[in-house]
Amino acid sequence: ATNAGWPEAFGFSVVGGRPVTIGAVEEGGSAQQAGLQTGDMIAELDGENVQEYGVSELIERAREASKVPPSMVVVSRVRSVEISPSREGGGLGITFRGDAPVFIRTVDFQSSAWNAGVRSGDLLLEVNGREVRHSTKQEVHELLRAARGVPLRLVVVVGGAQATSIQYSGNPGKRIEKKFQRSKAFRDKVNYYLMDDLRKRDQLFALLRLYTKDRDIDSLVSSLDILLDTAVERRLLQDLKPFIDPTQVARFDALASRSGHRKMSVPFLPGQVSPGSLLHSGTPRLVMINRGSGGFGFNLSGNAPVV
């Protein structure tokens, strides 16, 4: 056995790039039985980090692998959301585009769908347990009308429009090349403005990856305000705009225009504490520590704040 036909010979296809995403999974195939889902992002292949690989690079790497099939570590972008019916009896606040597949076109700010986490560009997989990957917009609308007045459960691929854009529109070669050039140009600017600060560079890319999942523009800009703490570094804010959801660019501009002037109050990465939150986390204490024979018995990490 060989990997010559990877990935189609193993029951799935790949699209996008940096990271490569699972485009489709064959019904009843070995990939589906293994738990692979449309929208999963490929993070590792045979233990190697491949998040910066394009489609052709990844396929070449997989087909050269000695293990058949090569092992993969994937990150799921599939999300299930429940939308409560509007008390006023209005609509969900979302519109759709495309047929087989259907994408979320727009989401009204602060609508029930927005509050549930649905965002523009999400790929629709299921409506109340019914698969709609091969349905039309009209069929989706009919399902929604039938479910009016009761809680609605949607299964979506977060940012699915971006992940599948190469598969469903335009000239694939030109789109891949354009996306690669844009990504490379941005990385060059990041390296220029952040110089050799690898910590900041990694945190910046982690923030962008988080934004592609939760689409929370307010948290993104607040976190960037903490991370990019000099006027020179904040020049990167304008270079980030091509990566922002088009429906959120205006708000990004409004928030970014105040960047550097707000009090730091939002953690810039999950699991980390922001400087502002330290001021409100409890009563400050004065402690005196006597040095022992081997030292003071603790160590420090981080910058602004030191913990």
Secondary structure as UniProt FT lines:
FT   TURN            4..7
FT   HELIX           8..10
FT   STRAND          12..17
FT   STRAND          20..25
FT   TURN            27..28
FT   HELIX           30..33
FT   TURN            34..35
FT   TURN            38..39
FT   STRAND          41..45
FT   TURN            46..47
FT   STRAND          48..49
FT   TURN            51..52
FT   HELIX           55..63
FT   STRAND          72..75
FT   STRAND          78..83
FT   TURN            87..88
FT   STRAND          94..97
FT   STRAND          103..107
FT   TURN            109..110
FT   HELIX           112..116
FT   TURN            120..121
FT   STRAND          123..127
FT   TURN            128..129
FT   STRAND          130..131
FT   TURN            133..134
FT   HELIX           137..146
FT   TURN            147..149
FT   STRAND          152..157
FT   TURN            158..159
FT   HELIX           160..168
FT   HELIX           172..194
FT   TURN            195..196
FT   HELIX           198..214
FT   HELIX           217..227
FT   TURN            231..232
FT   HELIX           233..235
FT   HELIX           236..239
FT   HELIX           241..243
FT   HELIX           246..248
FT   HELIX           249..256
FT   TURN            257..260
FT   TURN            270..271
FT   HELIX           275..278
FT   TURN            279..280
//
